[in-house]
Amino acid sequence: MKTLIAYFSWSNNTKTLVERINAGLNYDVVRIERATPYSSDYDTCAYVEAKAEVTSKTHPEIKKLDIDYSKYDRILLFFPIWWYTFPMPIATFFEGLKGYRGKVYVFANSYTHDPQYMVNSLRDLRSIDDQIDIHEGLFNKSVKEHLSFIESEER
Ligand SMILES: Cc1cc2nc3c(=O)[nH]c(=O)nc-3n(C[C@H](O)[C@H](O)[C@H](O)COP(=O)(O)O)c2cc1C
């Protein structure tokens, strides 16, 4: 089974999680980045840029990814929660998967643990493209739990 990990990370918690999970797996990894980077200042990023984007459901341009998704049986999609759902570059990435026939697993992390965040994320992804085979992954779990989940789904 061929697996791709795609992730978005602003303050690198998700990046670190992905790197630790993938240390022994060595899946292909791609980082999703907004074409115009968010401010490195938390208040500007959170309260101005991200908030405006989430509120208006704007899907910002992302850096071009030269990937043939059809090569992969599954995509593990990792992101931090931004304003109760996924960061909007994830929306742009997800739109770019149009026609993808494999499985997409969703993994989120956040500062506070509100189970509704995963519910919102799955709902909002499905509203972008309800033809993609989305699966709930894990929310705020350890590296070990991710490894056992990813292995158990490899069937
Ligand atoms: C723009 C922005 C919005 C956020 N919104 C939420 C939120 O709604 N709920 C929450 O628990 N954490 C929220 N956080 C915290 C992040 O989800 C958390 O710190 C995450 O681990 C950051 O991942 P990263 O380092 O990969 O960017 C937010 C952070 C940012 C920067």
The ligand as an ORCA input file, in Angstrom:
! r2SCAN-3c Opt
* xyz 0 1
  C      -4.675     30.914     13.598
  C      -4.766     29.946     14.736
  C      -6.016     29.531     15.171
  C      -6.139     28.562     16.191
  N      -7.384     28.154     16.584
  C      -7.491     27.223     17.550
  C      -8.773     26.762     17.992
  O      -9.822     27.179     17.473
  N      -8.814     25.848     19.018
  C      -7.672     25.364     19.617
  O      -7.773     24.550     20.516
  N      -6.447     25.743     19.189
  C      -6.334     26.668     18.187
  N      -5.082     27.068     17.775
  C      -3.895     26.392     18.349
  C      -3.319     25.331     17.385
  O      -4.314     24.442     16.887
  C      -2.241     24.479     18.079
  O      -1.312     25.314     18.721
  C      -1.524     23.555     17.093
  O      -0.802     22.550     17.797
  C      -0.557     24.337     16.189
  O      -0.008     23.466     15.210
  P       1.218     23.930     14.299
  O       2.389     24.221     15.228
  O       1.517     22.756     13.427
  O       0.826     25.136     13.519
  C      -4.957     28.031     16.784
  C      -3.703     28.490     16.361
  C      -3.594     29.439     15.351
  C      -2.242     29.916     14.915
*
